[in-house]
Amino acid sequence: MFEGICEAITREMEMIDEKLATGKAQMSSQDLDHVDKMAHALKSLKAYEAMVGHSEDSYARGRSRTTGRYISRDYDSRDDYRRY
């Protein structure tokens, strides 16, 4: 998901890196701001991607009526009593 956006941001960051790698140019505050925003965008997109990928797992959980703890929905609440 969002591969095109992530690739475009990565290319932009690589272009700035190449410009600075030659040693002929110094990083300006505008470059730093641009890199910061792009890095934040990449991180946010990857986090969103991870959350969407695990959303099915989170819906498979619920709370135990006896303990209030989060449990799997296929969990047998009688297991709470079997431990004692």
C-alpha positions in Angstrom: 0.0 0.0 0.0 1.2 3.5 -0.9 4.3 2.1 -2.7 4.3 4.8 -5.3 4.2 7.6 -2.7 7.0 5.9 -0.6 9.1 5.4 -3.8 8.7 9.1 -4.8 9.7 10.3 -1.3 12.7 8.0 -1.3 13.8 9.3 -4.7 13.5 12.9 -3.4 15.6 12.0 -0.4 18.2 10.3 -2.6 18.5 13.4 -4.8 19.2 15.6 -1.7 21.7 13.0 -0.5 23.5 12.9 -3.8 23.6 16.8 -3.9 25.2 16.8 -0.4 27.5 13.8 -0.9 29.6 15.6 -3.4 30.7 18.1 -0.7 30.1 21.0 -3.0 26.8 21.9 -1.4 25.9 22.4 2.2 22.6 21.4 3.8 20.3 24.4 4.0 17.6 24.8 6.5 15.1 24.3 3.7 16.8 20.9 2.8 16.7 19.9 6.4 13.0 20.8 6.7 12.3 18.9 3.5 14.1 15.8 4.6 12.4 16.0 8.0 9.0 16.1 6.5 9.7 13.3 4.0 11.1 11.1 6.8 8.1 11.8 8.9 5.8 11.0 6.0 7.6 7.7 5.3 7.4 6.7 9.0 3.7 7.6 9.2 2.9 5.6 6.0 4.8 2.6 7.3 3.1 2.8 10.7 -0.3 3.0 9.0 0.5 0.1 6.8 1.5 -2.0 9.8 -1.7 -1.1 11.7 -3.9 -2.0 8.8 -2.0 -5.3 8.4 -2.7 -6.2 12.1 -6.2 -4.8 12.3 -7.7 -8.3 11.8 -5.7 -9.5 14.8 -7.1 -6.8 17.0 -10.7 -7.6 16.2 -10.1 -11.2 17.1 -9.7 -10.2 20.8 -12.1 -9.2 23.5 -12.3 -8.9 27.2 -12.9 -11.8 29.6 -16.1 -11.3 31.6 -14.5 -12.8 34.7 -11.1 -11.1 34.7 -11.5 -8.1 32.4 -8.3 -9.1 30.6 -7.9 -9.0 26.9 -8.3 -12.5 25.4 -8.8 -14.3 22.1 -12.5 -14.5 21.1 -12.2 -18.3 20.8 -11.1 -18.3 24.5 -13.3 -20.4 26.8 -14.0 -18.2 29.9 -14.2 -21.4 32.0 -10.4 -21.6 31.6 -10.2 -18.8 34.2 -11.5 -21.3 36.8 -9.4 -24.3 35.6 -6.2 -22.6 36.6 -7.1 -22.7 40.3 
